[in-house]
Amino acid sequence: MRIIGFLLAMLLCPALARAGCTVQPRTAVPLHVFGGTIAVTVTVNGIEALFILDTGAARSIVTRAATTRLNLARDEWVGTSMRGIGGVERLPNANPRSISLGGVPLFRKTLTHDTSLTVGSLPRTEVAGRVIDGLLGRDFLSVFDLALDMPGKTLTLYDVSGCTGQFLPWTRPYTALPVENPADSALVIRITLDGVALRALLDTGAGRTLVAAPGMARLGLNAADMAADPTQSVSGLGPNTVTMHRHRFQSLRAGASVMEAPALWVAPVRLTPITDMLLGADFLAGRHLWISFTTRQVFVAD
């Protein structure tokens, strides 16, 4: 009888665990996809603005031009230094009265739950004839779980609590990728590039995947290997530009998802947090992705 009771308890444990798991959708909004740029419409001080969806950015940013259009007050005491591939920039912060996405009020994941925005320069201020007002980073996004339906061009925000393992309401098969957190809420996952294991920062704000200096060292890539590759000057956060090589690899694998013969940017830059590469919007194209900041996992539909 004791054995039977024990077996019944073991069978009930998963059910009880699932009973304590809540997955509540908050809002669904359109994704505006312009080539490698993924953006959403954010309402700031009651005015609609176009922000890049950027899981690679620790802080959300608004451009200097947008601070005027959106009637944003500037903070006389607090500014933020932002480091990107283009260098370092420091400007006074902006303090919106309100900011929301799909009718859901947004607050930063801080002790004060403030709505402060960093003021800074973006790589581009216009895409497909539309002005880009800023980017929405992890300080606001990490409050939620994010479901990205790239084929359907939809972003859904979820409140998730008490969940572990594979808890998604999806009916399709999917793969779970554990997230490492060398910095607060950073989405660092393990991928394989040409058979070499690398640490990649999942960055929806990057139009193309980028192999950085640590990744080049692990792959054994040098100047001679890239001598015949096309080059391009690319800008990022900050005032400077970086010359990158477009290098052809054999395959990139993240869980069950594979990119065959990808042509990726390669440059001897340093990323924050320190990782081997950025996994950009070109990897997301055509995929269903669930970013669980709550459980520190990334789920990719097979």
C-alpha positions as CSV (number, residue, x, y, z in Angstrom):
1,M,0.0,0.0,0.0
2,R,2.9,2.3,0.8
3,I,4.4,1.7,-2.7
4,I,1.0,2.4,-4.3
5,G,0.6,5.6,-2.3
6,F,4.1,6.7,-3.3
7,L,3.4,6.0,-7.0
8,L,0.2,8.0,-6.8
9,A,2.0,10.9,-5.2
10,M,4.7,10.8,-7.9
11,L,2.0,10.9,-10.6
12,L,0.2,13.8,-9.0
13,C,3.4,15.9,-8.6
14,P,3.6,17.0,-12.2
15,A,-0.1,17.8,-12.2
16,L,0.3,19.9,-9.1
17,A,3.3,21.7,-10.6
18,R,1.3,22.5,-13.7
19,A,-1.6,23.7,-11.6
20,G,0.7,26.3,-10.1
21,C,1.9,27.5,-13.5
22,T,0.0,30.5,-15.0
23,V,0.5,31.8,-18.5
24,Q,-1.7,34.8,-19.1
25,P,-1.7,36.8,-22.4
26,R,-1.7,40.5,-21.8
27,T,-1.7,41.9,-25.4
28,A,-0.9,41.1,-29.0
29,V,0.5,43.8,-31.3
30,P,1.6,43.8,-35.0
31,L,5.3,43.5,-35.7
32,H,6.5,45.9,-38.4
33,V,9.2,44.0,-40.3
34,F,11.3,46.0,-42.8
35,G,14.0,43.7,-44.1
36,G,16.2,43.0,-41.1
37,T,14.4,45.6,-38.9
38,I,11.7,44.4,-36.4
39,A,9.7,47.3,-34.9
40,V,6.6,47.9,-32.8
41,T,4.3,50.8,-32.3
42,V,4.7,52.3,-28.8
43,T,2.5,55.0,-27.3
44,V,4.5,57.6,-25.5
45,N,2.7,60.5,-23.8
46,G,-0.3,59.6,-25.8
47,I,1.6,59.8,-29.1
48,E,2.3,56.8,-31.4
49,A,6.0,56.2,-32.0
50,L,7.9,53.5,-33.9
51,F,10.4,51.6,-31.7
52,I,12.8,48.9,-32.8
53,L,12.2,45.7,-30.8
54,D,15.7,45.1,-29.3
55,T,16.3,42.2,-26.9
56,G,20.0,42.9,-27.3
57,A,19.8,46.3,-25.6
58,A,19.9,46.6,-21.8
59,R,18.4,50.1,-21.9
60,S,15.6,51.5,-24.1
61,I,16.5,54.5,-26.2
62,V,14.7,57.5,-27.7
63,T,16.3,59.7,-30.4
64,R,17.0,63.4,-29.8
65,A,14.5,64.3,-32.5
66,A,11.8,62.2,-30.9
67,T,12.2,63.8,-27.5
68,T,10.8,67.0,-29.1
69,R,8.0,65.3,-31.1
70,L,6.9,63.2,-28.1
71,N,7.0,66.1,-25.7
72,L,9.6,64.4,-23.4
73,A,11.0,66.2,-20.4
74,R,14.8,65.9,-20.0
75,D,16.3,64.8,-16.7
76,E,18.6,67.6,-15.4
77,W,20.4,65.3,-13.1
78,V,20.6,61.8,-14.6
79,G,22.2,60.7,-17.9
80,T,23.2,57.4,-19.3
81,S,26.4,56.2,-21.0
82,M,25.7,53.7,-23.8
83,R,28.3,51.5,-25.3
84,G,27.8,49.9,-28.7
85,I,29.9,48.9,-31.7
86,G,29.9,52.6,-32.7
87,G,31.5,53.8,-29.4
88,V,30.3,55.5,-26.2
89,E,27.6,58.2,-26.0
90,R,26.3,60.0,-22.9
91,L,23.2,62.3,-22.8
92,P,20.6,63.4,-20.2
93,N,17.7,60.9,-19.9
94,A,14.2,61.6,-21.0
95,N,11.2,61.0,-18.6
96,P,7.9,60.3,-20.4
97,R,4.7,60.7,-18.4
98,S,3.4,57.4,-19.8
99,I,4.5,54.7,-22.2
100,S,2.5,51.7,-23.3
101,L,2.4,48.8,-25.8
102,G,-0.9,47.5,-27.2
103,G,-2.7,49.3,-24.3
104,V,-0.5,47.7,-21.6
105,P,1.4,50.3,-19.5
106,L,5.1,49.7,-19.5
107,F,7.5,50.1,-16.6
108,R,11.2,49.4,-16.3
109,K,12.3,46.4,-14.3
110,T,13.7,48.5,-11.5
111,L,13.0,49.0,-7.8
112,T,11.1,52.2,-8.6
113,H,9.3,50.9,-11.8
114,D,10.2,54.1,-13.6
115,T,9.7,54.9,-17.3
116,S,13.1,56.6,-17.9
117,L,14.4,56.5,-21.5
118,T,18.0,56.9,-22.6
119,V,18.5,59.6,-25.2
120,G,21.0,58.5,-27.9
121,S,21.8,58.0,-31.6
122,L,20.6,55.0,-33.6
123,P,22.2,53.3,-36.6
124,R,19.3,54.5,-38.8
125,T,16.5,57.0,-38.1
126,E,14.3,55.9,-41.0
127,V,13.2,52.6,-42.6
128,A,10.8,52.1,-45.5
129,G,9.9,55.8,-45.4
130,R,9.0,55.7,-41.7
131,V,10.8,57.5,-38.9
132,I,12.3,55.4,-36.1
133,D,11.8,57.1,-32.8
134,G,13.8,54.7,-30.6
135,L,14.3,51.2,-29.5
136,L,12.5,49.1,-26.8
137,G,15.1,47.2,-24.8
138,R,15.2,44.6,-22.0
139,D,14.6,47.1,-19.2
140,F,10.9,47.2,-20.3
141,L,10.6,43.9,-22.2
142,S,12.0,41.6,-19.4
143,V,8.9,42.2,-17.3
144,F,7.0,39.8,-19.7
145,D,7.5,36.7,-21.7
146,L,7.5,37.4,-25.4
147,A,6.0,35.2,-28.1
148,L,7.2,36.3,-31.6
149,D,5.2,34.9,-34.5
150,M,7.5,36.0,-37.4
151,P,5.4,34.5,-40.2
152,G,2.2,36.1,-38.8
153,K,4.2,39.3,-37.8
154,T,2.7,39.4,-34.3
155,L,4.2,39.9,-30.8
156,T,2.3,38.7,-27.8
157,L,3.2,39.7,-24.2
158,Y,2.5,37.2,-21.5
159,D,2.5,37.2,-17.7
160,V,4.1,33.9,-16.5
161,S,4.5,32.7,-13.0
162,G,5.2,29.5,-11.2
163,C,6.3,27.7,-14.4
164,T,9.3,25.5,-15.2
165,G,10.3,23.2,-18.0
166,Q,8.2,23.2,-21.2
167,F,5.0,25.0,-20.3
168,L,4.0,26.7,-23.5
169,P,0.4,26.7,-24.8
170,W,1.8,25.8,-28.3
171,T,0.5,22.7,-30.1
172,R,3.5,22.4,-32.4
173,P,6.7,20.7,-31.2
174,Y,9.4,23.1,-29.9
175,T,12.9,23.0,-28.5
176,A,14.0,24.7,-25.2
177,L,17.3,26.5,-25.1
178,P,18.6,27.4,-21.6
179,V,19.6,31.0,-21.2
180,E,22.8,32.1,-19.5
181,N,22.7,35.5,-17.7
182,P,26.2,37.1,-17.5
183,A,24.3,40.4,-17.3
184,D,20.9,41.3,-16.1
185,S,18.3,39.6,-18.4
186,A,20.7,39.2,-21.2
187,L,19.6,36.3,-23.6
188,V,22.8,34.3,-24.1
189,I,22.3,30.9,-25.6
190,R,24.5,28.1,-26.9
191,I,24.7,27.6,-30.6
192,T,26.9,25.6,-33.0
193,L,28.6,27.3,-36.0
194,D,30.5,25.0,-38.3
195,G,30.7,22.4,-35.5
196,V,32.2,24.9,-33.0
197,A,30.1,25.6,-29.8
198,L,29.7,29.4,-29.3
199,R,27.8,31.6,-26.9
200,A,25.4,33.9,-28.7
201,L,23.4,37.0,-27.6
202,L,19.9,36.8,-29.0
203,D,19.5,40.3,-30.4
204,T,16.2,41.1,-32.2
205,G,17.6,44.6,-32.8
206,A,20.4,43.4,-35.0
207,G,19.5,43.0,-38.7
208,R,22.1,40.4,-39.3
209,T,24.0,37.8,-37.2
210,L,27.5,38.9,-36.3
211,V,30.5,36.9,-35.2
212,A,32.6,39.0,-32.8
213,A,36.3,38.8,-31.8
214,P,35.9,36.0,-29.2
215,G,34.0,33.9,-31.8
216,M,36.6,34.6,-34.4
217,A,39.2,33.2,-32.0
218,R,37.2,30.1,-31.3
219,L,36.6,29.4,-35.0
220,G,40.3,30.2,-35.9
221,L,39.3,32.9,-38.3
222,N,42.0,35.4,-39.4
223,A,42.5,38.1,-42.0
224,A,43.8,35.6,-44.6
225,D,40.5,33.5,-44.3
226,M,38.5,36.6,-45.0
227,A,40.6,38.3,-47.6
228,A,38.2,37.6,-50.5
229,D,35.0,38.4,-48.5
230,P,32.9,41.4,-49.3
231,T,33.2,44.2,-46.8
232,Q,31.0,46.9,-45.6
233,S,31.1,49.8,-43.0
234,V,28.4,49.2,-40.5
235,S,27.1,51.6,-37.8
236,G,25.7,50.8,-34.4
237,L,24.9,52.6,-31.2
238,G,27.4,55.5,-31.0
239,P,29.0,57.8,-33.6
240,N,31.6,55.5,-35.1
241,T,31.5,52.9,-37.9
242,V,33.1,49.4,-38.1
243,T,34.4,47.6,-41.2
244,M,32.9,44.1,-41.3
245,H,33.5,41.1,-43.6
246,R,30.6,39.0,-45.0
247,H,31.9,35.4,-44.5
248,R,30.2,32.2,-45.7
249,F,29.9,29.4,-43.2
250,Q,28.6,25.8,-43.6
251,S,25.8,25.8,-41.0
252,L,24.5,27.5,-37.9
253,R,22.5,25.4,-35.4
254,A,20.4,26.5,-32.4
255,G,18.6,23.5,-30.9
256,A,16.7,21.9,-33.8
257,S,16.8,25.1,-35.9
258,V,19.4,25.2,-38.6
259,M,20.6,27.9,-41.1
260,E,22.4,26.2,-44.0
261,A,25.3,28.0,-45.6
262,P,24.7,31.3,-43.9
263,A,26.6,34.4,-44.9
264,L,27.3,36.2,-41.6
265,W,29.0,39.5,-40.6
266,V,32.4,39.0,-39.0
267,A,34.3,41.8,-37.2
268,P,36.9,42.0,-34.4
269,V,34.5,43.9,-32.1
270,R,33.8,43.3,-28.4
271,L,30.2,42.8,-27.2
272,T,28.5,43.6,-23.9
273,P,28.0,41.2,-22.2
274,I,31.1,39.4,-23.5
275,T,29.8,36.8,-26.0
276,D,31.1,35.1,-29.1
277,M,28.4,36.5,-31.5
278,L,25.0,38.2,-31.9
279,L,22.1,36.1,-33.2
280,G,20.1,38.6,-35.2
281,A,16.9,39.1,-37.1
282,D,18.0,36.9,-40.1
283,F,17.9,33.9,-37.8
284,L,14.4,34.8,-36.6
285,A,12.9,35.1,-40.1
286,G,10.1,32.6,-40.7
287,R,10.3,31.2,-37.1
288,H,8.1,31.0,-34.1
289,L,10.0,32.1,-31.0
290,W,9.1,32.4,-27.3
291,I,11.5,34.4,-25.1
292,S,10.9,33.5,-21.4
293,F,12.6,36.0,-19.3
294,T,10.6,34.5,-16.3
295,T,12.1,31.0,-16.7
296,R,15.4,32.0,-18.4
297,Q,14.7,29.9,-21.5
298,V,14.2,30.5,-25.3
299,F,11.8,28.2,-27.1
300,V,12.0,27.7,-30.8
301,A,9.3,25.9,-32.8
302,D,10.8,22.9,-34.6
